[in-house]
Amino acid sequence: MPGVPVYYGEPVAVSSAEGARVVDTAGKEYLDFFAGILTVSVGHANAEVNAAARSQMERFGHTACLYPSEPVVALAEKLAEITPGRLEQSYFTTSGTEADETAVMLAQMHTGNTEVLALRHGYSGRSMAAQNLNGLANWRTTPSQVASVKQVLAPYCYRCPLKLEPKTCGIACARDIEDVIQTSTSGKVAALIAEPIQGVGGFITAPKGYFEIAAEIVRKYGGLFLCDEVQTGFARTGKMFAIEHHGVEPDVLTMAKAIANGFPIAATITRPEIASSLKKLTISTFGGNPVSCAAALATIEVLQREDLPARAERLGAELREGLLRLQRRFPSKIGEVRGLGLMLGVEIVRDEQAGDRTPDAPFLNRVFEAAKQRGLLVGKGGLYGNVFRFGPPLLIGSEDVQEALQRFEAAFASCVDG
């Protein structure tokens, strides 16, 4: 099927799914440790979320954003309650791309500045504007360029762009933001947009202190800190939002994916004084769809009632320890295990023991296919295509973690030995 993206040599044609299990059209079952790209937060076909959506559909399914409805108002109130800091006012759209573009628009309107900083290895979406925020060449399909976007160094400690050591670098990559502003902009910026953990970029995890420095610098030059929680939000990292690990209050926060367990909805939340800067007309026809809002409210109810941030932290530690054991068994191929909670990346290299950190995407792809053959679905990503991404549904149990580790280790060993 030309033009249709597939994730494997032979695609997984899904017939049904429940919890953390996916069944293909041939009847084969898989343990899903990627959850629809970290979207199915409380499990496939979650009965509580589906019941909330059905109940809303029986009342009405769509009114556009022209008329407020009970689900959208309730969701806006809930997001104001659970997001960090003084974030209170939400704009609802249908995708993370739209949410990020809305954040940039708000920053430009509020500050009166146009230039935006984005991180190398970052990902903001697939629209023309969002692609220019992307710091990944293979995710920039349009030849157009937006001159007002400037890329800054990513906090990629394993492949430090400054060739420094994390223990002694003083987080120099964050301090370089000021140099970029002084040399590559007009000296005034609208914003810095950044993911607390870079999802598509390979689960690159910023060190402690990075966002404190970065936010301070961008605000010094008139800009806002836009926190992209599209992949990291909603308990995934052991906190409701990943930026809470850093103790930094965003000026604008974006979210999508896990907010409604797979129903299409996204949100951009900010402070009232920033929201009031938007004076002209704007619309998202399907933004705040009542069915999606009802699903989101039910999803958040499950996240809170089951204390899924704590669960993600606990089971994430178990998954991390298993992946570190695998690294100890195969120290040449696994360069780094990184991430937070149930958002963990495994970087594959040519020969770590020999000091050769050349990305080894071909080896990753062999393991990737071998894991699928053994009934385990995981993600992959990174600029070089050499990072495994683990992001299972958050309602998994310890037995699921151990089963996934067993299948992954068997796949890994088969490719090393073979």
C-alpha positions in Angstrom: 0.0 0.0 0.0 2.1 2.9 -1.2 1.9 6.0 1.0 0.5 4.1 4.0 2.9 4.0 6.9 3.5 0.7 8.6 5.6 0.0 11.7 6.8 -3.5 10.8 7.8 -5.4 7.8 4.4 -7.1 8.0 2.0 -4.7 9.7 0.0 -5.6 12.8 -3.7 -5.4 11.6 -5.5 -4.9 14.8 -8.9 -6.7 15.2 -9.5 -6.1 18.9 -7.8 -4.9 22.1 -8.4 -4.9 25.8 -6.3 -3.7 28.7 -2.7 -4.1 27.6 -3.4 -6.8 25.0 -3.9 -6.4 21.3 -5.2 -9.1 18.9 -4.6 -9.1 15.2 -6.9 -10.3 12.4 -5.2 -13.7 12.4 -6.0 -14.1 16.1 -2.5 -13.6 17.5 -2.3 -11.8 20.8 0.4 -9.1 21.6 1.4 -7.5 24.9 1.2 -3.8 24.0 4.0 -1.7 25.6 3.6 1.3 23.4 -0.1 2.0 24.0 -1.0 3.8 20.8 2.1 6.1 21.1 1.5 6.6 24.8 -2.2 7.4 24.2 -4.1 4.5 25.7 -3.4 5.6 29.3 -5.9 3.5 31.2 -6.0 0.5 28.9 -7.6 -0.5 25.6 -11.5 -0.6 25.7 -11.6 0.7 29.2 -15.1 0.1 30.4 -15.5 3.2 32.4 -14.2 5.5 29.7 -16.3 3.9 27.0 -19.4 4.0 29.2 -18.9 7.8 29.7 -18.5 8.3 26.0 -21.6 6.2 25.2 -23.7 8.0 27.7 -22.7 11.4 26.2 -23.4 10.1 22.7 -26.9 9.2 23.7 -27.5 12.9 24.7 -25.7 14.6 21.9 -22.4 14.2 20.1 -21.4 17.5 18.6 -22.3 21.2 18.8 -19.0 22.8 17.7 -17.3 25.2 20.0 -20.1 27.8 19.3 -22.0 26.6 22.4 -20.7 25.6 25.8 -21.7 22.2 27.1 -21.5 20.6 30.5 -18.7 18.1 29.6 -16.4 20.8 28.1 -16.9 23.2 31.1 -16.3 20.3 33.6 -13.1 19.3 31.8 -11.8 22.9 31.7 -12.4 23.1 35.5 -10.7 19.7 36.1 -7.6 20.7 34.0 -7.4 24.0 36.0 -7.4 21.8 39.2 -4.8 19.3 38.2 -2.2 21.3 36.2 0.7 22.9 37.9 0.9 26.5 39.0 -1.7 29.2 38.0 -2.8 27.6 34.8 -6.6 28.2 34.5 -7.9 28.8 31.1 -8.0 26.1 28.4 -8.4 26.1 24.6 -9.6 22.8 23.2 -8.5 21.4 19.9 -8.2 17.9 18.4 -4.5 17.1 18.2 -1.1 17.9 19.9 -0.1 19.7 16.7 -3.0 22.2 17.1 -2.3 22.5 20.9 1.3 23.4 20.3 0.4 25.9 17.5 -2.1 27.5 19.8 0.6 27.8 22.5 2.9 29.6 20.1 0.1 31.9 18.9 -0.7 32.9 22.5 2.9 33.6 23.3 3.3 35.8 20.2 0.1 37.7 21.0 1.0 38.1 24.6 4.6 39.2 24.3 4.4 41.1 21.0 7.5 39.2 19.9 7.6 36.8 17.0 10.7 34.6 17.3 10.3 31.2 18.9 13.0 28.9 20.3 12.6 25.1 19.9 14.8 22.2 21.0 16.9 20.1 18.6 15.5 16.6 18.6 12.1 18.0 19.6 8.8 17.2 18.0 5.8 19.5 17.8 3.6 17.9 15.0 3.0 17.6 11.3 1.4 20.9 10.2 3.7 23.2 8.2 4.2 25.5 11.2 4.8 22.6 13.6 7.3 21.0 11.3 9.4 24.1 11.5 9.5 23.7 15.3 10.6 20.0 14.9 14.3 19.4 15.5 14.3 16.2 13.5 15.1 16.3 9.8 13.1 13.1 9.1 10.0 14.8 10.5 10.3 17.9 8.4 8.7 16.9 5.1 7.9 20.4 3.9 10.7 22.4 2.2 9.3 25.7 3.7 11.1 27.3 6.5 9.8 29.8 9.2 12.6 32.2 9.9 11.2 33.1 13.3 12.0 29.6 14.7 15.5 29.1 16.1 16.7 25.7 17.2 18.7 25.4 20.5 20.7 22.6 21.9 18.8 19.6 23.4 19.7 18.3 26.9 21.0 15.1 25.3 23.5 14.0 28.0 24.4 10.7 26.4 25.4 12.5 23.2 26.2 15.9 24.7 26.4 18.4 21.8 29.1 20.2 23.8 31.2 17.1 24.5 30.9 17.7 28.3 30.2 15.4 31.3 26.8 15.7 33.1 28.4 15.8 36.6 30.6 18.8 35.7 29.0 20.6 32.8 26.9 23.0 34.8 24.0 22.3 32.4 25.8 24.3 29.7 23.3 23.3 27.1 20.6 25.4 28.9 23.0 28.3 29.3 23.6 28.2 25.6 20.0 29.4 25.0 21.1 32.9 26.0 23.9 32.9 23.5 21.4 31.8 20.7 19.1 34.7 21.7 21.9 37.2 21.7 23.4 36.0 18.3 20.5 34.5 16.3 17.5 36.6 17.2 16.5 40.2 17.5 17.2 40.0 21.2 13.5 39.5 22.1 11.7 36.2 21.9 8.1 35.1 22.2 8.8 31.7 23.7 10.7 28.5 24.2 8.7 25.4 23.5 10.1 22.1 25.0 9.0 18.6 26.0 10.1 17.6 29.5 11.1 14.2 27.9 11.5 14.4 24.1 9.1 11.7 22.8 9.8 11.2 19.1 13.4 12.3 19.7 14.1 9.1 21.6 12.9 9.8 25.2 15.7 12.2 25.8 15.4 13.2 29.4 16.5 16.6 30.6 18.7 16.7 33.8 17.6 18.3 37.0 18.1 22.1 36.8 17.8 22.3 33.0 14.3 23.8 32.9 14.9 26.2 35.8 17.8 27.7 33.8 16.0 27.6 30.4 12.8 29.2 31.7 14.7 31.9 33.5 16.7 32.8 30.4 13.7 32.9 28.0 11.7 35.1 30.4 14.7 37.4 30.8 14.4 38.1 27.1 10.7 38.7 27.1 9.4 35.2 26.3 7.2 32.5 27.8 8.0 28.9 28.6 5.7 26.6 26.7 5.7 23.1 28.1 4.7 20.3 25.7 3.2 17.5 27.7 1.5 15.8 24.7 3.5 12.5 25.4 4.6 13.0 29.0 1.3 14.2 30.6 -1.3 12.3 32.7 0.7 10.2 35.1 3.0 8.7 32.6 6.3 9.8 34.3 5.2 9.3 38.0 3.7 12.8 38.2 0.5 14.0 36.7 2.7 16.2 34.5 6.4 15.6 33.9 7.4 19.3 34.5 6.5 18.7 38.1 9.7 16.7 38.5 11.5 20.0 37.8 9.6 22.4 40.0 9.1 24.9 37.2 5.7 26.5 36.5 5.0 26.7 32.7 3.4 29.8 31.3 1.5 27.6 28.8 1.1 23.8 28.9 -0.1 21.6 26.0 -1.6 18.2 26.2 -3.3 15.5 24.0 -2.9 11.7 23.6 -3.4 10.2 27.1 -5.9 12.9 28.1 -8.9 10.8 26.9 -7.5 7.3 26.4 -7.5 7.5 22.6 -10.5 9.8 22.0 -9.3 12.7 19.9 -8.9 15.8 22.0 -6.1 18.2 22.9 -5.9 21.2 25.2 -3.7 24.3 25.6 -3.9 25.8 29.1 -2.5 29.1 30.3 -3.0 31.9 32.8 -5.9 34.3 32.3 -3.7 37.3 31.6 -2.0 35.4 28.8 -5.3 34.0 27.5 -6.8 37.6 27.4 -4.1 38.6 24.8 -6.0 36.7 22.1 -8.3 39.4 20.8 -9.2 38.2 17.3 -11.5 35.3 16.3 -10.3 31.7 16.4 -12.1 28.4 16.2 -11.5 24.6 16.3 -14.6 23.0 14.9 -14.1 19.7 16.7 -12.2 21.1 19.7 -13.9 20.3 22.9 -16.2 17.7 21.4 -18.6 16.7 24.1 -18.0 12.9 23.6 -14.2 13.4 23.8 -14.6 15.6 26.9 -16.7 13.0 28.6 -14.1 10.4 27.8 -11.3 12.7 29.2 -13.2 13.3 32.4 -13.6 9.6 32.9 -9.9 9.0 32.1 -8.8 11.5 34.6 -11.2 10.0 37.2 -9.5 6.6 36.7 -6.0 8.2 36.9 -6.8 9.9 40.2 -8.8 7.1 41.8 -6.2 4.4 41.0 -3.3 6.8 41.9 -1.7 6.0 38.6 1.2 8.5 39.0 2.4 6.3 42.0 1.7 3.1 40.0 3.7 4.4 37.1 6.6 5.3 39.4 6.6 1.9 41.1 6.2 -0.2 37.9 8.5 2.1 36.0 11.2 1.3 38.5 10.6 -2.4 38.0 10.7 -2.0 34.2 13.9 0.1 34.4 15.6 -2.4 36.6 14.8 -5.2 34.2 16.2 -3.1 31.3 19.3 -2.3 33.3 19.8 -6.0 33.9 19.6 -6.5 30.1 22.2 -3.8 29.7 24.5 -5.6 32.1 24.0 -8.8 30.0 24.6 -7.0 26.7 26.8 -4.0 27.6 28.1 -3.5 24.1 24.7 -3.0 22.4 22.8 -1.0 25.1 24.3 2.5 25.4 21.8 4.0 27.8 18.5 3.3 29.6 16.7 6.6 30.4 13.4 8.1 31.2 10.9 8.5 34.1 8.1 6.3 35.3 6.6 4.2 32.5 8.3 6.3 29.8 11.6 4.6 29.2 14.0 4.6 26.3 16.8 2.1 25.5 19.5 3.5 23.1 21.2 0.9 20.9 24.7 1.5 19.7 27.4 -0.3 17.7 29.8 -1.1 20.7 29.5 0.8 23.9 32.2 -1.2 25.6 34.7 -0.3 22.9 33.6 3.4 23.1 31.8 3.3 19.8 28.4 5.0 20.2 27.5 4.9 16.6 23.8 4.5 16.4 22.9 1.0 15.4 19.4 1.2 13.9 19.7 -2.0 11.8 20.3 -4.0 15.0 17.3 -2.3 16.7 15.1 -3.2 13.8 16.1 -6.8 14.0 15.2 -6.9 17.7 12.0 -4.9 17.0 10.8 -7.6 14.6 11.9 -10.4 16.9 10.0 -8.9 19.7 6.9 -8.7 17.6 7.3 -12.3 16.6 7.3 -13.1 20.4 4.1 -11.1 20.9 5.5 -7.9 22.3 4.8 -4.4 20.8 7.2 -1.6 21.7 8.0 1.7 20.1 11.1 3.1 18.4 12.4 6.6 17.6 15.2 9.1 17.9 16.9 11.1 15.2 19.0 8.1 14.3 16.2 5.5 14.7 18.1 3.6 17.3 16.0 4.0 20.5 13.4 1.6 21.8 10.5 3.4 23.4 8.6 1.7 26.2 5.2 3.3 27.2 2.6 0.7 28.2 -0.9 1.4 29.5 -0.7 2.6 33.1 -3.1 0.0 34.5 -0.6 -2.9 33.8 0.6 -5.1 36.7 4.0 -6.4 37.8 3.2 -9.7 35.9 2.9 -7.7 32.7 6.2 -6.0 33.2 8.0 -9.3 33.8 6.3 -10.8 30.8 7.4 -7.9 28.6 10.9 -8.1 29.9 11.1 -11.8 29.3 9.9 -11.5 25.7 12.2 -8.5 25.0 15.2 -10.3 26.5 14.5 -13.3 24.4 14.2 -11.2 21.2 17.4 -9.3 22.1 19.4 -12.5 22.8 18.2 -14.1 19.5 19.6 -11.2 17.5 22.9 -11.0 19.4 23.5 -14.7 19.2 22.2 -14.9 15.7 
